[in-house]
Every structure is written in structure tokens, then in C-alpha cells.
Amino acid sequence: MRFYATLPKEYTSKEWDLFPFIEGKPSLRVANGLENVLYLYSNLAKEQAKNTDNNTRNFKIEDIFLVGSATRENRIGSDLDFLLIAPKLDEASRNNMKLSLSYVFFCDRPKQEAIDLFVRNEDIYPSRASFNIKDFFSPLLEKYNKALIG
């Protein structure tokens, strides 16, 4: 089952046909995919916080990694895997956010179009290939953390 959402950035075959990294920097594919993820995350997190009597500050994302095959192989035909680090977020909320985001970005999507997301307090697999992309997208992260916190 897949849900649809109105998102701020194009994420179509034009982006899917790009490598995740071009000349050592995240491509437009990563940039647009990440902005869509952060946009939806911040909006869903506000609702989740309200519905569970949680503080929106607990949902704040402190770090972002690109993980998985896009990092290891820089393949066009691969999905994107983002690891969002929200250190203050409780396990139930992390699981709910991952599930909700997966319905929009991952479920019933072709591999090249899919974005898989992990929301965690920390990187529980630090020995696996990953690429910290926070520095490339600090203004974007700040924008959506501000939208989240209000």
C-alpha cells in the first residue's frame, strides 16, 4: 500500500536517473529526495507530537546520513536510504515516523524511485558504509527543524 502526499520538490525519472553522488557531492536526486523527506517528517512529527502529548523538540533531527547501496556503490538503479538521527525521540515515536514515511516514500515503489528511511537515536551500525550529509544540507535541516519546533 502506498500513500501520496504533496511535496515541495520534484522527484521524478529526471532525478532517479542521477547518481547519488556527482564529483563527491550529493546530487539533485539526494537533495530533492531529502527535502521531501524533511518536509513530510516535520509535518507528520507535529501531528504525532500533538496526538501523543509529546514535545515537538524531541523530534528534532540532529544528523543525517546516506546509508546503504547508494553510499557503497553510487548506483543509479538503487534506492536511497536516509538515516535521520533524532537523539531525544522515544522508540515508539521513531517507529511510527518510519512507518508513516515508508508509506509515502518506499512501499510499492520501484527500487530506483524508492527512498527508505531510518529514524534512530544514534547510528546503531557505525561500521557499515555511510556518508554524513548534514554539512551539505545544514540550511535545509535548520529550515525544517524550525518548522517542526515552531
Protein Blocks (a to p, Z undefined) as FASTA:
>chain_A
ZZddddfbdcdfklmmpcfbgghiacfklmmmmmmmmmmmmmmmmmmmmmnopafklmpc
fbdcdehjllmnopakbccddddddfkbcfklmmmmmmmmmmmmmgopafklpccddddf
bdfblmbccddfklmmmmmmmmmmmmmnZZ
